[in-house]
Amino acid sequence: MDEGAALPRPFAVPDERLLRLAEEYGTPVYAYSRESMTRTVQALQEGMPRVDFFYSLKANPNVHICRALNRCGAKAEVSSAGELTVALEAGVDGRDIIFVGPAKTREELDLAIRSGVYAIVAESVGEILAIEDLAKHIGVEAVRLLLRINTSEEPDATEIMVGGPSRFGFDQECVAAEVGELDLDRCRLAGIQVYSASQVLDAGWLVAHMETVVSLAVDLSCEMGFDLECVDFGGGYGVPYTEQESPLDVANLFDGAAAVFAKWSDKLGSVRLIVELGRYLVAESGVLLVRVLRVKESRGKRFLITDGGLPCFTRPAFMHTSHPIRAVGVRPGAVPNYFEVCGRTCTPLDLLGSDVPLPDVDEGDLLAVHKAGAYGFSMSMLNFMSFDWPAEVMLTAEGSQLIRPRQPYQSVISVQLP
Ligand SMILES: Cc1ncc(COP(=O)(O)O)c(C=O)c1O
């Protein structure tokens, strides 16, 4: 395997282009590199040809991003009627969509069944009964189900979804008894899904997870008496946000996955193998551009107050993490200054980065917050303090395409009483 080809290429766009972009579309603005995200998908497909990669729209539900990823082979994992609608609108075939989520509404299940999704990932007995009832009502013969399992794994990650009591899925030790006693007519058990954690950077753990999930799927299909059609390993591949974090060792991941699939080849045959990824497919392909509005000094600290921050980017405050921040088009001085880079809302939580080394930045300068392609726009507090919503732009070899226009504050405030 060519290791270089397997690594996602981080966002690398010349400063002049970013400066022009900020002029043209205003700030704050998200910019995504289509080449970078499609290359990431292709590298994964080459490294794990046996796997179907599904894009988790929650990371970034922009329809143009979903379409770009789908065109190079990524399918779609959705968790709401809105995301399902986006995926269909992006051109994803219903047979390449799975619907996941701990409490889907009747309307969402109805839409999923009518759209002919490949599978619904069932997370409780109540949900299976609702699907059974709806399928009869709609007149659908069979709905394929994957059972989400809450295993006893202990991932080394920030956001862990398995191990203890959980709202997600069936407890591993109870699933056979709980689901086994149901009298299913329209629901067809076809496999399992185990989404264990997000932001996992340990390839060894991800390989061990694959082994755990395949083995569990084979055991449950025997014990519960269903034909194994699909194994969904969840997702959670991480990206390094800070210098203390190392990138996922994809070469090890690919080799380890191949070994697991070879070991289980007699059981896996034509079984569909799924990995659902959000962050890994888009995080490093996106940047948030913000403009410095004020430079202030207070008690030994220098503050850059920008037009970005919580309303368009909550990750640093919400996840207590930092993103690489860079001054665009500002020549580095001999010695960097250290800045508190923040937004302009009225809360000290509104911090994009603390002690950020930057050259001598001035009011009006442009900053790039990197690795902002995932859980950026989609996880923002867009209405906080009634600012404009940021625009989103796709960068292509041919130029740039506006993929979500800026929403001026006039269009998002509601001043007319009924
Ligand atoms: C069920 C499910 N699948 C996929 C994802 C995507 O995770 P990530 O962005 O870490 O790959 C999530 C994230 O929470 C999830 O809950």
The ligand as a Tripos MOL2 file, in Angstrom:
@<TRIPOS>MOLECULE
LIG
   16    16     1     0     0
SMALL
NO_CHARGES

@<TRIPOS>ATOM
      1 C1        -24.2430    6.6210   15.5090 C.3       1 LIG1
      2 C2        -23.1670    7.5170   15.0440 C.ar      1 LIG1
      3 N1        -22.5410    7.2410   13.8840 N.ar      1 LIG1
      4 C3        -21.5450    8.0200   13.4150 C.ar      1 LIG1
      5 C4        -21.1310    9.1370   14.1160 C.ar      1 LIG1
      6 C5        -20.0170    9.9530   13.5560 C.3       1 LIG1
      7 O1        -18.9530    9.9710   14.4370 O.3       1 LIG1
      8 P1        -17.5370   10.5510   14.0330 P.3       1 LIG1
      9 O2        -17.7530   11.9230   13.5300 O.co2     1 LIG1
     10 O3        -16.7790   10.5280   15.3130 O.co2     1 LIG1
     11 O4        -16.9710    9.6480   13.0010 O.co2     1 LIG1
     12 C6        -21.7400    9.4590   15.3370 C.ar      1 LIG1
     13 C7        -21.3320   10.6300   16.1140 C.2       1 LIG1
     14 O5        -21.7960   10.9180   17.1860 O.2       1 LIG1
     15 C8        -22.7870    8.6250   15.8190 C.ar      1 LIG1
     16 O6        -23.4170    8.8880   16.9670 O.3       1 LIG1
@<TRIPOS>BOND
     1     1     2 1
     2     2     3 ar
     3     2    15 ar
     4     3     4 ar
     5     4     5 ar
     6     5     6 1
     7     5    12 ar
     8     6     7 1
     9     7     8 1
    10     8     9 2
    11     8    10 1
    12     8    11 1
    13    12    13 1
    14    12    15 ar
    15    13    14 2
    16    15    16 1
@<TRIPOS>SUBSTRUCTURE
     1 LIG1         1 GROUP 0 **** ****
